Structure formats: C-alpha cells, structure tokens
Amino acid sequence: MRRAGLALASAMLLAGCATTPRSGGGDYVARDHVADGVFTAGIEGPATGPDGALYVVNFGREGTIGRVVAGRDGLGTAQLFATLPAGSIGNGIRFAADGRMLVADYKGHRILAVSKAGEVSIHVALPGAHQPNDIALAPDGTIYASDPDWKNGGGRIWRIDRQGRAAILEDGMGTTNGIEVSPDGRRLYVGESVQRRIWVYDIGADGTLSGKRLFAGFADHGLDGMRCDRDGNLYVTRHGGGTVVILAPDGTIRREIRLKGRLPSNVAFGGRDGRIVYVTMQDRGAIEAFRSAVPGREH
C-alpha cells in the first residue's frame, strides 16, 4: 500500500470482539517471524507458494522478491528469490494454479508473472492504470486488481480474465487497496484505505460484479491488505492501528489481534496446516505471525 486516512463510523464494528468460530488451534498472539530491517519499508506481498515458502516483495531493496523459509523454531530465514525488471516495484502477490507467481507491478502498471526459477515476464499490461496495488485470485482463475489514485483520493477495480484480457470493472471509487475473493468465489471484497470502508460485490458467472453494498466501516486508521480464511472470515490489516481485525461473513468483528508494530501492510496464510497468519510490517521492515484456528481459503 501507498498511504492514507479519513473516516466512516460503524458502531457495530467498534463495539468489541467476539469469540472465534472454533475453539482450538489458534492462539492469536503476534510474534516475530522475520526480524526488523530485513525488508524495506515497502514490504508487501505476501503469499505462500506451492513449495510452502513465503514470498514477500522488497527484500533488502526495492524491486526484489524475497523467499522466506520457516525453521524448526518457527523463525523465518529470508533470501533473494527474484529481481524485477528495471523500473518495476512489486506490491501484492498471488499464486496461479500452474504455480506461477503473479505480482502487481505498481511502477510498471502491469501484472508480472514469475516462474519457479525466478524468471520474470509480463502477464498483462494495464494501460492507464494509476498504480496496481493488490490482487486477488478467484477459484476459476480470474484476477481482480485494486488500482488506487493516492494523489486524488480515488481508485478503480480491474478484472483480468483467464485469457489475459484486462478490463476496468468500476471507476470513481475511493482509494482501492486490499482485495479478496470469498472461498466459494461468489463475493469480492474491496477496501478503500482513505475512506476506511470495505465494499462487497456479488461475482457473476462471467466474472462481472453486481450488488455493491457496504460490508464494514471504521472511524479510525487506514485499511490495507486482506485475506479470507476457509470459513469466509475476512482478515484485514489496520494500517496505523497496529492490528489485524477478523470480520465474520456478515461484517461483524470476531476478533482483533494486536501486533508489535504499528503499520501492517498485508497478510497471508501459510504453515503446514495453513493456519499461520503472516503479517508484513511497513514500520519495521519485518514479518510478524500468529496462529489462527481456521486455515486460509487457499490452503
């Protein structure tokens, strides 16, 4: 994400924290996974690959992708995996069904594809894009991308179909940032960072969107990356608030996890059972992690 702030109150969301949907398997206590300064302040991504490793952008310097492997002690060791073309800087990462890594290139205004060997190619260009920020991958292979206009407080949503054709689905939004698809592929969630709102859409059989409605709103702190778990709960990073909030499918708060840092930028599931939640921390250049009772939707 590249920054934000404004307001929309939601008394229901600020009322407090409910219990988790399952009783065991998660402690929801944040701990360090990768130490301070290993990644730059542009730390983002993240996504777990088919090999079980965690992939995160801007390892050591901008324009790179790091690969993080967890040791027996649970701590992660990072190393350089790929260097993007000159002028490109990655943001959101997802993995396609064929194992390729898809990366939102916010400087190059395109989606890149990275092979298992670290070779980089252009998956699709997004002509006229402001700044491709985060991406979500539907079960049928359709890609949805947020495209914020930070200068003017606006944004849009792109769809890239399975044939690689890009189209703008909605323009004139707030600063679109975090984006995610529900486990059944029938809902799209889109966060607006400055406006502190999350919208939900119905996804049609052809990948188009309808039925836009407010899913959640917050009175303080920005919104950044988001992911769904297998039960359809939405995990959202609260930039400036230093938390990850877990929202039930009806938009109410299930739990809010306090992090060690203040500026979480994105979140991803991983670990052997898909229940480790990794959080990239912009103010620390580090990765924190906590254990959830529910696996991620892609695990």
Buried (B, 14 or more C-beta within 10 A) or exposed (E): BBBBBBEBEBEEBEEEEEEBBEEEEBEBEBEBBBBEEBBBBBBBBBBBBEEEBBBBBBBBEBBBBBBBEBEEEEBBEBEEBBBBBEEBBBBBBBBBEEEBBBBBBBBBBBBBBBEEEEEBEBBBBBEEBBBBBBBBBBBEBBBBBBBBBBEEBBBBBBBBBEEEEBEBBBEEBBBBBBBBBBBEBBBBBBBBBBBBBBBBBEBEEEBEBEEBEEBBBBEEBBBBBBBBBBBBBBBBBBBBBBBBBBBBBEBBBBBBBEBBBBBBBBBBBBBEEBBBBBBBBBBBBBBBBBBBBBBBBBB
